[in-house]
Amino acid sequence: MATQSPTEAAPRRSSFVQPKPRALRPFNTSEVKILLLENINETAVKSFLKQGYQVETYSKALVGDELLEKIKDVHVVGIRSKTKLTKQVLNAAVNLKVVGCFCIGTNQVDLHAAAHRGIAVFNSPFSNSRSVAELVIGEMIVLARQLGDRNIEMHYETWNKVSKRCFEIRGKVLGIVGYGHIGSQLSVLAESMGMTVYFHDVLQIMPLGTAKQTETLEELLSISDFVSLHVPELEETREMIGEREIMGYMKKGSYLLNNARGTVVQIPGLIKGLQSGHLAGAAIDVFPKEPASNGRHFTEYPELLKCPNIIMTPHIGGSTEEAQRMIGIEVSSALIKYINEGTSIGAVNFPEIDLRVIREDDKNTVRVLYIHRNIPGVLKAINEIFADHNVEKQYSDSKGDIAYVMADIANVAEEQLHQIYDAIIATPANISTRMLY
């Protein structure tokens, strides 16, 4: 654990902590408390310190009472994939305003509970796309040449020079399930290696290069020599690849690669496909159950360990220096804009809205950030509160039953701040209100 003092920074025209009655004042960002877990990249730490925030860092995930204790007073928490922010944890975080997931996935956060507490959640949807795509290319070559098995044999002093069932990937068919940021990049790389690419996605997507989209998953599986999965964890994708798909639709001698989410593949079906020889090999980077920390904890799948020509890696698809630097920059930038300006563009559980920044010469302009329940009459009530002031700009949007209003109000005297704030938080729909000034 490391606690880092804020750098010297000029006080900002913002009040990130929800102001208290009779204590409303311009707020120095040095009072913003940030908790970063799981060894988040130094680029994020430096970005936060540059703003003058207080930053506390841990190299591991926190669980149980330790997590509840550490999170209760912070305004911002940054995590990767191992820390679980459940409803119980979020309820304990009384000052928490925003969560940064320094990874692609957000299933480790109860997004619904966060939204209903007025807590925005941001992630990094594409910063590690290249890292994952390159890993898949490497996995396909290793599987096609049985390099994993030959390597293990050499470590046990066995010389086994063979070419039977060892292939080039050139001229083979790659089937990509999920043609998003990673799938599309993989498509381009695979074509450059001489592969033919097909993909399946629930959306109609314009392909890159000469890739072609199939109408059904079953069609894709039946024509592919390699099948690579790149879908999010949803109810529709849970256990989408099992014995039926592997033994019934995939070609005999084909390969399955899962660098998406562990719940997408049914492990018993995968084991049967490998043990029977129907699958020539597999590469698995994600698992339904993953250890919370490094060490000799991978004990859930003993039968999988015995299977031939399988590459198993500990969820390292995006674990490159380049990807982690980009993730640190991307997520920290989104969090800083939300803290300092209220901008929610990129939030995964929240309405995405933005307003241009308040100019430095707008001395008496206040930005109101009003998170509320999406019910009738709210805008009428909030605009009645603003009625005696000039609303320079305003934006409102909703996502499900949560809505968010940003409004810049001009010519607000300091003695009027409490009156406006108290009136807003008294509205029945109020979830969380901040005033930046």
C-alpha positions in Angstrom: 0.0 0.0 0.0 1.2 3.5 -0.8 -0.3 6.8 0.1 0.8 9.7 -2.1 0.4 13.3 -1.1 -1.1 15.7 -3.6 1.2 17.9 -5.6 1.0 21.6 -5.3 -2.0 22.7 -7.4 -4.0 25.8 -7.6 -7.5 25.6 -6.1 -10.1 24.8 -8.8 -13.5 26.3 -9.3 -15.2 23.2 -8.2 -16.8 21.5 -5.2 -16.5 17.8 -5.8 -17.6 16.8 -2.3 -21.3 17.3 -1.9 -21.5 20.6 -0.1 -23.0 20.8 3.4 -25.4 23.4 4.6 -23.7 26.6 5.8 -20.4 25.3 4.6 -20.7 25.8 0.9 -17.4 27.2 -0.5 -15.0 26.8 -3.4 -13.4 23.5 -2.9 -9.7 22.7 -3.2 -9.2 19.4 -5.2 -6.6 18.4 -2.7 -9.5 17.1 -0.5 -10.6 14.7 -3.2 -9.7 11.2 -2.0 -8.9 8.5 -4.5 -8.4 4.8 -3.8 -6.6 2.7 -6.5 -6.5 -1.0 -6.2 -4.9 -3.9 -8.1 -1.6 -2.1 -9.1 -3.2 0.3 -11.5 -0.7 1.8 -13.9 1.5 4.7 -12.8 0.1 6.9 -15.6 -3.2 7.1 -13.8 -1.5 7.9 -10.5 0.5 10.7 -12.0 -2.6 12.1 -13.7 -4.5 12.3 -10.4 -1.6 13.7 -8.5 -1.2 16.4 -11.1 -4.8 17.5 -10.3 -3.9 17.8 -6.7 -6.0 14.8 -5.5 -5.1 12.6 -2.5 -4.2 9.1 -3.9 -3.9 5.9 -2.0 -2.7 2.8 -3.9 -2.7 -0.9 -3.3 -1.0 -3.6 -5.4 -3.8 -6.2 -4.7 -7.6 -6.5 -4.7 -9.3 -5.9 -1.3 -12.1 -8.0 0.0 -14.4 -8.2 3.0 -14.1 -5.8 5.9 -10.8 -4.4 4.6 -12.5 -3.2 1.4 -15.5 -1.9 3.3 -13.2 0.1 5.6 -11.0 1.5 2.9 -13.9 2.5 0.6 -16.2 4.2 3.1 -14.6 7.7 2.9 -13.2 7.9 -0.6 -14.8 9.9 -3.4 -13.2 7.9 -6.3 -12.2 4.2 -6.5 -10.2 2.6 -9.3 -10.2 -1.1 -9.8 -9.3 -3.8 -12.4 -11.1 -7.2 -12.7 -10.6 -8.8 -9.3 -12.2 -6.3 -6.9 -16.0 -6.9 -6.5 -18.1 -3.7 -5.9 -21.3 -5.3 -4.8 -24.4 -3.5 -3.6 -23.2 -4.0 0.0 -19.9 -2.4 -0.7 -21.4 0.5 -2.7 -23.8 1.2 0.2 -20.9 1.4 2.6 -19.1 3.9 0.4 -21.0 7.0 1.7 -18.9 9.6 -0.2 -18.3 7.6 -3.4 -19.2 9.5 -6.6 -17.4 7.6 -9.4 -15.8 4.3 -10.1 -13.1 3.7 -12.7 -12.7 0.2 -14.1 -9.2 0.1 -15.5 -10.1 -2.7 -17.9 -12.7 -3.6 -20.5 -15.2 -5.4 -18.3 -17.6 -3.9 -15.7 -19.3 -7.1 -14.5 -17.3 -6.8 -11.2 -19.5 -3.8 -10.4 -23.2 -3.8 -9.5 -24.0 -1.2 -12.2 -27.6 -0.9 -11.2 -26.9 -0.3 -7.5 -24.2 2.2 -8.5 -26.6 4.2 -10.7 -29.2 4.3 -8.0 -26.6 5.7 -5.6 -25.7 8.3 -8.1 -22.3 6.7 -8.8 -21.1 6.9 -12.4 -18.9 4.0 -13.7 -16.3 4.3 -16.4 -14.2 1.7 -18.1 -11.7 1.3 -21.0 -13.5 -0.4 -23.8 -10.8 -0.5 -26.4 -7.3 0.5 -25.0 -6.1 -3.2 -24.8 -7.7 -4.3 -28.1 -4.4 -4.6 -30.0 -2.8 -6.6 -27.1 -5.6 -9.2 -27.2 -5.6 -9.4 -31.0 -1.9 -10.0 -31.1 -2.2 -12.7 -28.4 -4.8 -14.5 -30.5 -2.5 -14.5 -33.5 0.3 -16.0 -31.3 -2.0 -18.6 -29.8 -3.2 -19.8 -33.3 0.4 -20.3 -34.4 1.4 -22.1 -31.2 -1.7 -24.4 -31.4 -1.2 -25.1 -35.1 2.4 -26.1 -34.5 1.7 -27.9 -31.2 4.5 -25.7 -29.6 3.1 -25.9 -26.1 3.3 -29.7 -26.0 6.7 -29.8 -27.7 7.9 -27.2 -25.1 6.7 -29.3 -22.2 8.3 -32.4 -23.6 11.6 -30.6 -23.9 11.5 -29.5 -20.3 11.1 -33.2 -19.4 14.2 -34.0 -21.6 12.1 -35.6 -24.4 13.1 -34.9 -28.0 10.0 -35.4 -30.2 10.6 -33.9 -33.6 7.3 -34.4 -35.6 5.4 -32.7 -38.3 2.2 -34.8 -38.2 -0.9 -32.7 -37.5 1.3 -29.5 -37.5 0.1 -26.8 -39.8 0.6 -23.2 -41.1 -2.2 -20.8 -40.4 -1.9 -19.4 -43.9 -4.9 -20.5 -46.0 -7.0 -21.5 -42.9 -10.4 -20.0 -42.0 -10.7 -17.9 -38.9 -14.2 -17.5 -37.4 -14.6 -14.5 -35.1 -17.5 -14.5 -32.7 -18.1 -10.8 -31.8 -16.8 -8.2 -34.3 -16.2 -5.3 -31.9 -12.9 -3.5 -31.2 -10.9 -6.6 -30.6 -12.6 -8.8 -33.2 -12.2 -6.3 -36.0 -8.5 -5.7 -35.2 -7.9 -9.5 -35.1 -9.7 -9.7 -38.5 -7.2 -7.3 -40.1 -4.1 -9.0 -38.5 -5.4 -12.5 -39.6 -5.9 -11.5 -43.2 -2.4 -10.1 -43.3 -1.2 -13.6 -42.3 -3.0 -15.1 -45.2 -6.1 -16.3 -43.4 -9.7 -16.1 -44.6 -12.0 -14.4 -42.1 -15.6 -14.9 -41.3 -17.4 -13.4 -38.3 -20.7 -13.6 -36.5 -22.3 -10.7 -34.5 -25.8 -9.9 -33.4 -25.4 -6.5 -35.2 -25.0 -6.0 -38.9 -21.5 -4.6 -39.1 -19.5 -3.4 -42.1 -16.5 -5.8 -42.3 -12.9 -4.7 -42.7 -10.9 -6.0 -45.6 -12.5 -9.1 -47.2 -14.1 -10.5 -44.0 -17.6 -11.8 -44.4 -20.4 -12.0 -41.9 -22.4 -15.2 -41.3 -26.1 -15.2 -40.5 -25.8 -17.8 -37.7 -23.3 -18.9 -35.1 -23.7 -22.5 -36.3 -22.7 -21.6 -39.8 -19.6 -19.8 -38.6 -18.6 -22.8 -36.4 -19.1 -25.3 -39.2 -16.7 -23.5 -41.7 -13.9 -22.4 -39.4 -10.6 -24.0 -38.7 -10.0 -21.6 -35.8 -12.9 -20.1 -33.7 -12.0 -17.0 -31.6 -14.5 -15.6 -29.1 -14.7 -11.8 -28.4 -18.1 -11.2 -26.8 -19.1 -9.5 -23.6 -20.5 -11.3 -20.6 -24.3 -11.2 -21.0 -27.2 -13.5 -20.4 -27.2 -14.2 -24.1 -23.5 -15.1 -24.2 -23.4 -17.2 -21.0 -22.4 -20.8 -21.8 -23.0 -20.1 -25.5 -20.2 -22.6 -26.5 -20.7 -26.1 -25.0 -20.7 -29.7 -26.0 -23.5 -29.1 -28.6 -21.5 -26.4 -30.4 -18.1 -28.1 -30.1 -19.0 -31.7 -31.0 -22.1 -30.9 -33.2 -21.0 -27.9 -35.3 -17.3 -27.3 -35.1 -15.1 -29.1 -37.6 -13.1 -32.1 -36.5 -9.6 -30.9 -36.0 -10.5 -27.3 -35.4 -9.3 -25.1 -32.6 -11.2 -23.0 -30.0 -9.8 -19.8 -28.5 -11.5 -17.9 -25.6 -10.1 -14.5 -24.7 -13.5 -13.0 -23.9 -15.1 -14.0 -20.6 -14.9 -17.3 -18.7 -18.6 -17.9 -18.6 -18.9 -18.0 -22.4 -17.5 -21.5 -22.7 -18.8 -24.6 -20.8 -15.6 -26.2 -19.5 -17.0 -29.8 -19.4 -17.9 -29.6 -23.1 -14.4 -28.2 -23.9 -12.8 -31.1 -22.0 -14.8 -33.6 -23.9 -13.9 -32.0 -27.2 -10.2 -32.1 -26.4 -10.1 -35.6 -24.9 -12.0 -37.1 -27.8 -9.7 -35.5 -30.4 -12.6 -33.6 -32.0 -10.8 -30.4 -31.1 -7.2 -30.3 -32.2 -6.4 -27.7 -29.5 -7.6 -24.8 -27.5 -6.4 -21.6 -25.9 -8.2 -20.3 -22.8 -7.2 -17.0 -21.1 -10.4 -16.6 -19.0 -12.3 -19.0 -16.7 -15.7 -19.2 -15.0 -13.8 -19.2 -11.6 -10.6 -17.3 -11.3 -8.3 -16.9 -8.3 -8.4 -13.5 -6.5 -4.6 -13.3 -6.2 -1.4 -14.7 -7.8 0.0 -18.0 -6.4 -0.8 -21.7 -6.5 -4.6 -21.2 -6.5 -5.6 -22.5 -9.9 -7.2 -25.7 -8.6 -10.8 -25.6 -10.1 -10.1 -27.5 -13.4 -7.8 -30.6 -12.9 -9.2 -32.4 -15.9 -8.5 -29.4 -18.2 -4.8 -29.5 -17.1 -4.5 -33.0 -18.5 -5.8 -32.2 -22.0 -3.5 -32.2 -25.0 -2.4 -29.1 -27.0 -4.1 -26.6 -24.7 -2.7 -23.1 -23.9 -4.0 -21.8 -20.5 -3.0 -18.3 -19.4 -4.1 -16.3 -16.3 -6.3 -13.7 -17.9 -3.4 -11.8 -19.4 -5.1 -10.8 -22.8 -4.7 -7.1 -22.0 -1.6 -7.4 -19.8 1.0 -5.5 -21.8 2.9 -2.4 -20.8 1.4 -0.5 -23.7 -2.2 -1.5 -23.0 -1.9 -0.7 -19.3 -0.4 2.7 -20.0 -3.2 3.5 -22.4 -5.9 2.2 -20.0 -4.4 4.4 -17.2 -4.6 7.5 -19.4 -8.0 6.8 -20.8 -9.8 6.0 -17.6 -8.1 8.6 -15.5 -9.0 11.3 -18.1 -12.6 10.3 -18.0 -12.6 10.4 -14.2 -10.9 13.8 -14.0 -13.5 15.3 -16.4 -16.3 13.9 -14.3 -14.8 15.2 -11.1 -13.9 18.6 -12.4 -16.6 19.3 -15.0 -19.4 16.7 -14.5 -18.9 15.2 -17.9 -20.3 11.7 -18.1 -19.3 10.8 -21.6 -18.2 7.2 -21.6 -20.1 6.2 -18.4 -21.5 2.6 -18.8 -24.4 2.9 -16.3 -25.3 6.5 -16.6 -26.7 9.1 -19.1 -23.9 10.4 -21.2 -23.9 14.2 -21.3 -21.5 17.1 -21.5 -21.3 20.9 -21.5 -18.5 23.1 -22.6 -16.3 24.3 -19.7 -17.0 27.4 -17.7 -14.7 30.2 -18.7 -12.4 31.6 -16.1 -13.9 35.1 -16.5 -17.4 33.7 -15.6 -16.8 34.6 -11.9 -20.4 34.1 -10.8 -21.4 31.1 -12.9 -22.3 27.9 -11.1 -22.5 24.4 -12.7 -25.3 22.3 -11.2 -25.0 18.5 -11.5 -28.3 16.9 -10.6 -28.7 13.1 -10.6 -32.3 12.2 -10.1 -34.9 9.5 -10.6 -36.5 9.6 -14.1 -40.0 10.6 -13.2 -42.4 13.3 -14.6 -42.2 16.9 -13.4 -38.5 16.9 -12.5 -37.4 19.4 -15.2 -40.3 21.7 -14.3 -39.3 21.7 -10.6 -35.6 22.3 -11.3 -36.2 25.1 -13.7 -38.5 26.8 -11.2 -35.5 26.8 -8.9 -33.4 28.4 -11.6 -36.1 30.9 -12.6 -34.5 34.0 -11.0 -31.2 33.3 -12.7 -30.0 33.2 -16.3 -29.5 29.6 -17.4 -26.5 29.9 -19.8 -26.7 26.3 -21.0 -28.4 23.1 -19.9 -28.5 19.5 -20.9 -30.6 16.6 -19.6 -30.7 12.9 -20.5 -31.9 9.7 -19.0 -30.9 6.0 -19.0 -33.6 3.7 -17.7 -34.9 5.1 -14.4 -31.9 7.4 -13.8 -31.6 10.9 -15.3 -28.8 13.5 -15.2 -29.1 17.3 -15.6 -26.1 19.6 -16.2 -26.9 23.3 -16.0 -24.7 26.5 -15.9 -26.4 29.3 -14.1 -25.0 32.9 -14.4 -24.9 35.7 -11.9 -25.3 33.7 -8.8 -24.2 35.5 -5.7 -22.3 33.6 -3.0 -25.2 34.1 -0.5 -27.6 32.4 -3.0 -25.6 29.2 -3.3 -27.1 27.6 -0.2 -30.6 28.6 -1.3 -30.2 26.9 -4.7 -28.5 23.8 -3.3 -31.1 23.3 -0.5 -34.0 23.7 -2.9 -32.5 21.1 -5.3 -31.8 18.4 -2.7 -35.3 18.9 -1.4 -36.8 17.8 -4.6 -38.4 14.3 -4.3 -36.5 12.9 -7.2 -33.0 13.9 -5.9 -30.4 11.1 -5.8 -27.2 13.2 -5.7 -26.4 16.8 -6.4 -23.1 18.6 -6.8 -22.3 22.3 -7.5 -19.1 23.3 -9.3 -18.0 26.9 -8.9 
